[in-house]
Amino acid sequence: MNQGWIRFLPAVLREKVAGRDYLQNVISNTGWQFADNILRMGVGLLVGIWVARYLGPEQFGSLSYALALAALFSTFAMLGLDDIVVRDLVRDPEGKDVTLGTAFTLKIFGGSIAFLAALGTILMLRPADELSHWLVGIIAAGSIFQVFNIIDFWFYSQVSAKYIVLARNAAFLICSVLKIVFILTAAPLIAFAWVTLLEVVIGAAGLIIAYRTKGNRFGRWRFELARAQSLMRDCWPLIFTGVAATIYLRIDQVMLGELAGSEEVGVYSVAVRMVEVWVFIPTAVYWSVFPAIVEAKAQSEELFYNRLQLFYNSMALVAYGIAIPITFLGEWLVSVLYGEAYARGGVLLVFLIWTNVFTSLEMARSSLLMTMNWTRIYLVIVLMGAVLNVGLNYFLIPQFGGMGAVISSLVSYWFVAHGSCFLFRPLRKTGLMLTKALVYPKVW
């Protein structure tokens, strides 16, 4: 498979990838995801800044609170199937229609649970806050439409992100324009919740078109009870893992809203957005490299661990390349971009950016856990991380506000990604590999 972009590479690199179809696919796939996320980083950041300035810390905090609360239950919509389905599609491409059809049916059930759970929780937490009820309900409805993300799994298994990128970018750009229109027409806060839902709906429609464009037919998908039982046996620990992971990733904004108020959530959220804008890098690399990690395990242990070490090193190096500059520029960036109303978020960003080092390594390590099917160990680790984060937030937020949430995140993210490895015998080798990546991330 000769891909046209190869001719633009320097001669030395062109020689290295010539004739290596899989490597070409990985590079092309990663490139598409990088292009997608760079666009999202640029446009999304600019529009997000404009939205934050327009709404102000109080209303922006209310919106961020609703997004975080809905996200807490979005894991039920995913059902921990992502890596499992991609793994099985790589191992058994002939069983594609049964795997996708069964996973689709399971995700419909999970998405409905996610929506109802989010709505029920906000009704209990804030029974008299009608605006919060609407915000959470509208945003959480996206969990039902996310069932079509099952199409992503097939494209990932084919190392072909191009069609996912095109589908999602169409939704993203349309909704970014709508947000600008809402700002210019002085739309109410609720309009920004509706556009969040609309982006999920349009993205789902785009994925359906992309899947059909590749000659696939949904009519061939089949649900099989035995396949469902097999998937659930593998993924049930990941469901609870996902819930726990979402808690330790998102609970800070929810607890800030309950313990410190919406304005503090708004200030803290700008720091979170400036951190999350970089998450696309490890995500793009992960979904491009994961199939190669699975295949390496089937070939030899030496190749498997060599690829893992290179993966860990690459993730650490990239994370350092982002964290170090932001440490020195964070306060200035937040003040310039978001305005003085959010100035306190700059100090939070300076420290919070270092969580990216640990989330990047944790994402890379998950390729080991999924390949080895060590999902139960992962469940225990993330549960411990969630308990640690909630406990630290409970004690630190009342005293230090947003900075308490930052400290809690740093400690719990480090523990989940690195420190926990030394508590489990099967992961001690990986713990040493991660230590090596943190200290000396050599990639050449």
N, C-alpha and C positions, 0 to 999 in steps of 0.2 A: 504494500500500500504506500504509494508515494504521495505525500502531502505537499501541496504547493508552497506552504510557508517555509519549507526546508531551504529553498534557494536563497532566502534572505539571511541565513545564518553565515557566520564566518566559515571559511574553508575548513579549519580544524574541527569545528563542531559539526559541520555538515558531513565530514567523513565518519565521525563517531556514530551518528544516528542513521546514516545511510544503510538501508537494508534491514534495519531493526524496527519492524512494524509496531511491536508492542511499546517500545520506548517512544516512538513517534506519537502513538496514541496517548500515552501518559502526558507527554509534553504538551500536545495539542489540547487535551482535556483540561490540564491545569491552566493553560493559557486562556481558554474560554472562561473558566471560572474566575481567573484573575481579572479579565476584562469586565466581566459582569459585576464583580464586587468593587472594582475601582470606580466604575460608573455609579454604583450604589453609594460608595463612600463619598464621592464628590457631590453628586446631586442630592443624595439623602442627607448629607451633613449640612449643605447649604439650606435646603428646604426645612430640615429639622431645626436649624438655628433660627430661621425666620418664624417658624411655628412657635418656638419657645419664647422668642421676643414678643410675638403678638399676644400669646396667652398670658405671659407673666408667670412668676414662680408658683403662685397659688393654683391657677387653673392648669398649668403645665404639670404640676405635682399631682393634681387630681387625675389627669389623663395617664400619667406614668403609673400611678397607683393602680388604676384599672387594668392597664396593660400587664403589670406585674402579677396581679391577682389572677387574671385570665391565664397567664403563662404557667402559673402554679399547677393548673389542671390540664394543660395542653398535653402533658405526658400520656394521659389516658387515651388521647386521640392517636398517639404514635404507637402505643402498646409495646414499646421496646423492639419493634419489628425491623427497624432500619438496617442495622448491620446484619441481622440474621437473614433477612430476605436477600440482601446483596450477596452475602456469603453463599447462600443456597443457589442463587441464580448463576453464580460463577461455577459452582461445583456441578450443577445439573441444569444446563441450559435447555435441555429437551423438556424438562418439567415446568417450563416458564409459565404456561397458562394456568396450571393448577396452583402453583406457588402464588402468582399475582392475584388470581381470583379468590383464593382462600384468604390471603392477607387483606384484600379489599373489603371482604365481608366482615372480617374481624375489626377493621378500622372504622367501619360505619358504626358498629356497636360502641367502640371506644370513644369516637367523636361525640356521640350523643351523651355518654356519661360525663365527658369533660365539660360540655355545655351546661348540663343540669347541675353539676357539682359547683362550678364557678358561680352560677346564678344563686344557688342555695346558700353558698358561703357569704356572698355580699349581703343577702337579705338578713342573715343572722348577725353579721358584724356591724352593719349600719342600717338597721330596720327603718329609720326615718329619713334616710338620705336617698331620695328618689333619683337624683342626678347620677349618683354612683351606681344605682341599680341599672339604669339605662346604659351607662358607659360600659360596665362589665358585661351585661347581657349581649350588647351589640358586638363587642370585641370577641367574646367567648363563642359566639355563633360561628366564627371562622373555623373552629375546631371541627365542625361537621363537614365543611367543604375541604378541609385539609386531607380528607380521605383520598383525594386524587393525587396526593403526593406519593402514593404507591407507584405511580408511573416513574417518578424519580429513580426508584430502586433499579428498574430495568435499564435505564440509561446509564446509571452509575456502574452497573455490572458489565455494560458494554464499553466502559471508559469513553463515554460520549456525552459530554456535558453541553454541547452546542445547542441542542434543542431545548434543554431546560433553561439555559441562559436566555434564549430568544423569547420563550414563553413568559418567563418571569419578568424580564425587562420591559416587555410590553405593558404588563400590569403595573409595574413600578412607575414607569414614566407617565402613564395615564393618571395614576393617582397622585403623583407628585404635582402635576399640572393642576389637578383638582384642589389640592391643598393650597396652592398659590392663589387660585380663584377664591377659595374660602377666606383667605387672609384679606385679599383686596376688597371683598364684599362684606367684610366684618361679620362673618358667619359665627354662630355660637359654638361652644365647646363640643356639643354633641355631634356636630358635623364631622369632626376629625375622627370620632369613633366609627361613624358610618364609612368613611373612606378607608379606614383600616380593614374593615370587613370586605369592602368592595375589592381591595387589592387581592385578597385571598380568592375571591370568586373569579375574578378575571384571570388570575394566575392558574387556577384549576382548569378553566376553559382553554387556556393556551397549552397546557400539558396534554389535554385530550386531543387537541389538533396535532400537536407534535407527535404523539404516539401513533395516530392514524397516518400521518405523513410518512412514517417509516414502514408502512405496509402492515401494521399490526391491527388486530380486530378485537374489540372488547367482547364480542360474542363468543370468542374462543375461551375466555376465562371460565374456569370451573371451580366451584367450591367442593372440597372433599373433607369430610369430617376427620378422617385419619390424618390428613395433611394439617388440618387446624390443630389437632391434638399434638402433632409433632412440633409445630411452630410454637404453640403455647408452652410446651415442655421446655423448649430452649429459651423462650423470651420472657416467661413469667418473672424470673428474677430481675430482668431488665425493666419490667414495668415498675416494680418497686424501686429499682435503682434510678429510673428516670424521675420518679416522684421525688425521691430523696435528693437527686442532683438538682432538680428544678428548685427545691426548697433552698438548698445551700447557694444556688445561683441567684434566686429572685426574692427570697424572703426578706432581704435587707430593705427593699423599697416598701414592702407591705408593712413590716414592723415599724419602719420610720413613719409611715402614714398613721399608724395607730398610736405610736408612742411620742412622736414629735410634731405631727401635723403635715398638711399638704405642702406648705411652703418649703419645709426642710426636704421633702421628697423631691420637689422641683429643682432645688439647688443641687442635691446629690445626683439627680438623674442626668444632669448635663455632664457630670464627670463620668457616669456610667456610659452614656452615649459616646463620649470621646474615647473610651476604652473599647467598647464593643465594635466601633467602626473598623477596628483592625482584626477582628475575629475571622474575617473572610480568608485571611492568608493561611492559617493552619487548617481551616475547613476545606479550602480548595485543594491543598496538598494532600490532606487525609483521604478524600474520596478518590483522588487519582492514584494514590500509593496503596491503599488498602487491598485491592485485588492482587497486587504484586506480592504483598506480604502473605496473603493466603496461599498463593501459588508457591512461594519460596518454602513455606512449611512443608509442602508436599514433596519438595525436591531434596532438601537436606537441612539439618539443624544449623549447620554452620552458616549457610546462606541466609537462613531465616534470621538468626541473631545479628549477622552482619548488616542486613538491611534495616533491622530494628535500630541498631546503634546509629547508623547513618540518619535514620528518620528522627531519632531523638536529638541528635546533634544539630540537624537542620532546623528543627522547631525551636530549639533553645537559641540558636544564633539569630534567627529572624526576630524572635521575641526581644532579645537584648537590643537589636538594632532599632526597635521601636521604643522600648522603655527608657533607654538612656537619654535620647533627645527630648522626649516628653517630660522627663524629670526636670530638666532645666527650662523648658519653654511652657510648661503646663499652665502656670498662673497667668502668664501673659496671653496665652491662646484663649483661655476662657473669658478673660476680661474683654479682649478685642472682639471675639466672635459673638458672645452672648450678651455682653453689656455688664454694667456694674451691678445690676440686680442679681446677677448670678456669680459675682466675683468670688465668693467663698468657695465655689465649686472648683476653682483653680488649685487650691491647696489640696483638696480631696483627690483631684486627678493626679497630682504629682506622686502620691503614694499608691493610688488604686491601679495605675497603669502597670505596676509590677505583678498584679494578679495574672496578666496575660502570659507571663513566663510559665506559670504553673498550669494555667488552663491549656496552653499549647502542648506542654509535656503530657498532661493528663489525656488529651485527645490522642496523642501519638501512642501512649501506652494502651489505650483502649483497643488498638489494632491487635496487640498481643492477647488481650483478654478475650476478644471476640474469636480470634483464630483458634485459641486453645479451649474455647468454650468455658472459660473460668468466670461465668456470669455470677455465680453465687458469691465468690470472693469480692467481685466488684460491687455487688449489692451491699455486703457488710461494710465495705470501705466507705461507700457514699452515704449510707445510713449514719455511720460514725461522723462523717463530715457535716451532714445536715444537723445532727444533734449539737455538734461543736459550734456551728455557725449560729444556730438559734440561741443557744445558751450565751454565747459571747454578745450577740446583739441585745439580748434581754438585759444584760448588766451594763453594757457600754453605751447603748443609744441614749438612755435617760441622762447619762453624765456628759457625753461628748457629741451627741447628735450624729450628724453625718460622718464625722471622723470615727466614731465608734463603729459604724457600719463598715467603714474602710478597714479598720483593724481586724474586725471579725472576718471579713472576706479574705484578707491576706493570710491569716493563720489557717483558716479552714481550707482554702484552695491549696496551700502548700501541703497540708496534711493529706488531702485526698490524692494529690498528684505524686508526692514524693515520700513524705514521712511514713505513710501507711504501708509502703512496700516492705519495710523492715519488720512489720508485725506478722507477716505471712511468709512462711518458708518458700512457697513456690515463686514469690515475687522478689526475693532478696537479690537474685541475680539482676533482675530488672532495676531494682533500687540502686544498685551499684552502677548500672549503665546510665541511669538518669543522673546520678551524682556526677559521673564523668561528663555528661552532656552539659550540666550546669557549670562545671569548673573549666572544662576545656572542650568546647563544641567544635571539634575538627570535622570538616566536611570535604577535605581534599586529600 
